[in-house]
Amino acid sequence: MEKVNELKEKGNTALNAEKYDEAVAAYTEAIALDEKNHVLFSNRSAAFAKAGKFKEALEDAEKTIALNPTWAKGYSRKGAAAAGLRDYIKAFEAYNEGLKHDPQNVMLMQGRQEITASVLSFMQSQGDIPMDIDPEESSRASAPPPPTKAEPAKPAEPKPEDMTEDERKKYFAKKEKELGNAAYKKKDFETALKHYNAAIEHDPTDITFHNNIAAVYFERKEYDECIKQCEKGVEVGRENRADFKLIAKSLARIGNSYRKQGNFRQAKVYYEKAMSEHRTPEIKTSLSEMEAKIKEEERCAYIDPVKAEEEKEKGNEFFKKGDYSTAVKHYSEAIKRNPDDPKLYSNRAACYTKLAAFDLGLKDCESCIKLDEKFIKGYIRKGKILQGMQQTSKASTAYQKALELDPNNAEAIDGYRQCSMNFQRNPQEVLKNAMSDPEIQQILKDPAMRMILEQMQNDPNAVKEHLQNPAIADKIMKLLESGIIQIH
């Protein structure tokens, strides 16, 4: 449990530092040691969501709920992940289900409120031109037809000559905006701009007109002009105490413009500003996507094959010394520097095999095979790991793949032969053959090794500690290969 907590804290630190891939890796390693720990799945769900990987986040959230159905945070994670996938119905249901278990949970209530506001905003925006910038007019346009029964006559709209000066300005501004919307709908952007600018001349205090003009520039892919118009709109909105939702829309549109220009860092800045005005699932999703884009940019910028080769050589040196944990660190750094080199994953898989971290080693084998389907070493390492996991059938298949590439490969032939023999032997025969090996006999007669094996039987996690010692690690691997012991 100490190792699990250590990995969890490592993941938490990486998550807080926005190092989402490192956080996911730490939580994954912890889960391999404690598969029933719902908190680990919850934390990894958060890391996936931050990285914009909402499908994986949803899977972990559902696993969290399956492990602890009464824990409110699991439903909060599920709601956030579903919202990221824009499955608002599933998100709403998740928040509701969570509130059944914890009716006063603030996160669940806030999440449900955000989803509700988002859906209502979307429904209101149908039929609104330009999109999402005039909710009042949109709601009238999408209103249901009047009932058939008689209704009291509505008072006639006041005539301009009967209005005050201020009312007149707003009246004519509204008319110009309606003409601009009609032109926008026809994609007659020049005419739309003419009317929106005229609306501003009548009423320069309304942020909506600036948002409308920005929408035109956005449609015309004139993103710099769109940004300028949104900035002006925010300035006007703040001066005249506009609805914070309208200010948030202006800021989000600036973010969208920077995103279109490929300036993801600036996009992230403005999505964060928009979130500080009004939180919506759409903006939250866009922010997560920008964080993932920035992370990918940083990853690509970090790539350096020369430095990767240097780290690989360092890893090789520590591997030869039997310091497999340090070797893993150097191979991991090499992979970051050159993630498309299959040999690096193969080398790290060899380290994980020595450390009995079979699940991580197997994952690395799959990675190097995916990068190069003809990389024979990947199949051989995979076969050895599967043998260590006592999955003889799968190991045999891996060796067969290697033999298809090189029918004369000695390691593949030997591995395949061992698997074939294991198919035909029962456990008693395996034990008998192993005990006839003088090296096995010597290991089992060693009092220190017998004490270690007994400790491993009582505490499966103890194997991780003992494998840090290269001499003990080699003896344990020998016992694994002979079939004397198994590690799952």
N, C-alpha and C positions, 0 to 999 in steps of 0.2 A: 504493500500500500504506500510505502514511503516513496518508491519510484514513481508510482502513479501520480501522487500529489506533486512530486517534483516536475513531472512532465506537464501536468495541468497548469502549474504556475508558469512554466516556460511558455506554454500556449497563451496564457492570459497576458503575459508581458509582451509577446509578439503581437497579439491582437490590439493591445492598447497603443503599440508603436506603429500600427497600420501595416505590419508585416504579415499579411493574411496567409500566404503560402506556408510560412514558417509555423504560424499558429495551427493551421490545419494539420501539418506534419506532426507537430507535438501532440495534439489531441488524438490523432490516429494511432500514434505509438502507445499512448496511454490506454486507448480503447482496446488495443491488442492484448494488454495486460489485465484489463478489467472490463469485459464486454457487457456487464450488467449495470454499469455506472451511468445513470441517466443524465447526470450533470455534464459528463464528457461529451455526450452526443449533443446536448443543448449548446454547449460552448462551441463545438465544431460547426453546428448549424449557424450560429452567429457569425463565425469566421467566413463560412461559405457565402452567407448573405452579403457581408461587407465586400467580398470579392466579386459580387455580382453573379455568383453561381447559385441561382435561386432553386433550381431543380434539386441539387445536392442538399441545399439548406432545408428544403421541404422534406426530403427523405430522412434526414437526421432528426428533424422536428417530430416526425411521425414515430420514429424509433424512440425518441424521448418519451412521448406520450404512452407508447406501448409498454415501456419499462416502468413508468410512474404515472398512471392515468389521472391522479388527483393533483399533480403538480402544475400550478397555473402557468409557470414560465414556458412549459412545453407548448401550450396552446398559443402563447404570445409569439414564440418562435415560428409556429406553423402559420399564424396569421400574417406575420411579416414576410415570410417566404412566399406564401400564396399571393400576397399583394405585389411582391416583386415580379411574379409571373403574370400579373394582371388578372388573376383569377379571384375577383373580388367577392364572389359568392362563397367560395371556399374559405377566404380570409374572414369574412363576416361570420360564417358558421364556426370557425375556430375560436374567434374571440367570444362568441356567445357560449360555446361549450365550456370554455375556460372560466367564464363568469359564473357558471353553475357550481363550480368547485370553489371559487373565491370571488364572491359577489362584490367585494370592495377593492378588488385589484385595480390600481390606477393605470398600469400599463395596458391591461386588457380593455378598460373603458376608453382610454385615449385611442387605442388602436381601432376599436369599433367606431368611435366618433370620426376618426380620419377616413375610414373606409366609407362610412355613410355620406360624409361631406363630399368625398371624391365621386361617388356614384351619382349623387344628386347634381353635382356640378356638371358631370358628363351628360346626364339626361337633359339638363337645362341648355347645354350648349348645342344640342342637335337643332339644326336649322338656323343657327346664329352665324352671321357672316359679317366680318371675319371671325374665324373660329375663336371662341371662348373670351371675346373681349366685350361683349355687351349682354350680360346675363338677363338684365331686365327686359330688353326687347325680345331676346330669345324665348323667355318664358311666355311672352304674349303670343309669339309666333307658333309655339308648340302647344298652346292651350287647347283643351278639348272644345268641340263645337257647343254652342249655347243650347241649353235644354229647350224642349219644344213648348213647355208651359210659359205662359205670359210672365214677363218680368217688368219691374218698374222701369220706366224710361230713364236713361242716364242723362245727366245734365249735359248740354251742348258744350263743346270745347270752346273756351273763351277766344275771342278774336284778338289778333295782334294789337289792334288799336285800343282794345280795352285792357291791355296788360300794362304792368309797370315796365320801366326800361330794362330792369334786370330779367324779368320774365320774358320779355321780347327777345333778348339776346339768347337765352336758353332755348326758346321756342325755335328760332331760326337755326341755331346750332344743331338742334335735334333733326330738323328737316334736312340739313346738309349731310348729316351723318347717315340718314336713311338713304339718301341718293348715293352716297359713297358705298354703302353696303350693297345696294343694287348693282352698282358698277363692278364692285369686287366679285360679286357672284358670277358675273359674266366674264371675269378675268380682264376687264377693261381697267387696268391698274392706273393708267394716267388720269382717267376721269375720276377714279376713286380717290386718288391723292388730291385732286383739285377740290373735291367736295369736303374731304376731311380737313384740309388746310383752311377752307372757308369756315368750317365748324369751329376751328380754333380761333379764328378772327372774331367770331361772334361770342365765343365763351372760352377764353384761354385758361380757365380754372379747372377744366375737366380732364383727368388723366386718360379717360377712355379714348379720346380722339388721338392722342399720341400713341396709344396702344394699337389703334386701328392703322395708323400710318406705318408703325413698325411692322405690323403683319403684312402689309403690302411689300415693304422692302425685303422681308424674310422670304416671301413667295418669289420675288424677283432675284433671290440669292445675292442681294446687295447687303451683306451682313454688317459691314461697318456702319452704313447708314441706319440699319435696324438698331444697332447698339446705341448710336447717338440719340435716336428718337426715344428709345426706352429709358435712357439716362435722363433725358429731358422730362419724360413722363413721370419718373420717380421723383424728380425735383418738384414738379408741379403738384404731384400727389401729396407729398409731405407738407408743402406750403399750405395746401387747402384741406388737409386732414382727410384724405381719401381713404376708402375702405382698404385695410391692410391686404386683403385678398387681391385687389387690383395692383397694388405695389408688388406683391409676390409674383404676379403674372409677368410684370415688366422685367423683374429680376430674372425669372426663369427663362424668359425669351432671350435675354442677354446671354444666359448660360447656353441656350440652344444655338445661338449664333456662333459663340466661341467653339462650341462642339463641332459645328459644321465646318469651321475653319481649321479644325484639328488641334486647337489650343485647349487641350483637356484640363490643364491646371487652372486656367482662367474660368473655364466652364464650371469646374468644381467650386471655385470661390463664389460664383454667382448663384449656383444651386444652394450653397450653404446660406447665402444671404436671403434667398427666397424662403428657405426653410425657417429662418429666424422670424420671418413675417407671417408665414402661414404654412403649416406642414400638411402636405398631401402625399398619398402613396406614389403618384407619378413623379413628383420632384425627388422623393426619397429614392425611387428606383433609378432615376437619372443620375443622382449623386453617387449611388453605389456603382453604377456602370462607369462613371468617370474615374472613381477610385480604382476600379479594376483596370481601366485603360492606362492610367498613370503607372500602376504597378507593372503592367506589361511593358510600357515604355522603359521603365527603370530596369526591368529584366533584360530587355534587348540591349540597352546601353551598357549593361554590365558584361555582356558577352565579349570574351577575349581568348581565342584559342591558344595563344602563346602562354598566357598565365594559367590556362586550364592544364596545359602540358606540365608546367612547373608544379602545380598542385598534385597532379597525378603521380609525378616522380616522388614527391614527398610522401604521398599515400603508400606508394610501393615500398619505400624505405621502412615506414612504420609497420607495414604488413609483414615484411621479412623479420622484423624484430619481435613480432607477436603482439604488438600494441594495436589491436584491431579497432578499438574505439577511436584512437587518434587518427588511424588510417581512414576511418569512415568520415571524419571531419574534413580531411583533405580531399577525399574523393567527392564529397558533397559540394565543396567549394569549386572543384574542377567542373562538376556538372552544371553549376550556376554559370560558370564562365563559358562552357560549351555544351549546352543541353542536347545537342544533336549527335554527340559521339557515343555510340553504343558500348564501346570498350569501357567507358567510365562507369556505366551502370553495372556492367559485368564485374568489374573490380570491386565495386561497393557490395555487390551481391555476395562475393566471396567472403568479404568481411562479416556481413550479416550472418552468413552460414557458420563462420567460426564462433560468432557470438550467440548462436542458436536463435537469432531473430529471424526465423524462417519466413514469417509472413512478409517482412520488409524485403528480405532477399528475393522472395518469389516475385514481388512487385517490381523489383529492379530487373529481374530476368525478363519479365513481360515487356518492360520498357525498352530494353535493348533489342529484343526480338521485333518489337513494333517498329523501331527505327531502322532495323536491317534484318529482313526475314532470312537472309542467308548467313547470318552471323552464328556460326556453329557453336561457339563457346557459350552463347546464351542458352541454347538448348541443353548443353551438357551441364551447365551450372543449375539449370532448372531441374534436370533429372536428379542431381545430387541432393538438392534441397528437398524434393519430393520424397526421395528415399529416406532422408533424415526425418521427415514427417510421417514415415511409414505408409505413404500413399504409393504403393508399388505399381499399380496399374497406370496411374498418371505419369509416374517416373518413366515407365517403359515407353509410353507414347512420346515423351520428350526425347528419349534416346533414339527412338525410331526416326524422328524428325532430323536429328543430327546425322544419322546414318544415310538418310536420303540425300543429304548434302555431301557427305564424304563416307562412302561405304567402308573405308579402311581406317577410320579414326579409332585409335586404340582405346581412348577413354570411353567413347560411345559404345564400342563393342563390349568392353568390360562391364559398363553400367547396365547395358541391356541383358547381358548374360546373368548378372546378379539378380536382376528383376525376374528373369525367367526361372531361375532356381528358387527364388522366394515363393513364386506361384505354386511350386510343386512341393514345398516343404511345410510341415506343420510346425507350430511353435516349439515343440519338444526337440525336433531335429535342428531347428535354428539354434537353440540353446546348446545342444550337444556339439554342433560344429564350432560354435563360437568358443566353447570351453576347451576345445582341443587346440586352440591357438595359444602358444606360449605367451605372447604379448598380452592377450586378454587375461590369462591366468595371473600374470604378474600384476596387472592393474587391479584385479579384484582381490588379490592378497594384500595389497597395500592398505594398512590400517587407516591412513589419512583419507584415501579414496573411498574406503568403505563408509567412513563417517560422513564424507561429503555426499555420497549417494543416498545415505539414510536421511540426511538433512534435506536433500532435493525431493525425496519421496514425501516428507512431511510438509515441506514448504516449496511448491513448484517455482515460486519467484526467486528462490535462492540460486537457481541455475545462472541467472543473469550476473550475479555477483561473482560466482566461481569462474565464469568464463572470461573474466577480466584477467585471470592468470593464464598466460599462454601454455604453460606446461600442463595445467589441469584441463584447459580447453582441448588440447590435442588428445588427452586420454578420454575425455567425455565423447569427442567426435568418433574415436575408435570404437567405443562401446555402442554408439548410435549406429554406426555403419554395420556392426556385427549383428545388430538386432537385439542385443542384451537389454538396452533401455530404449525408451521412447519419450519424446518431448512433443507435446501437442500445443 
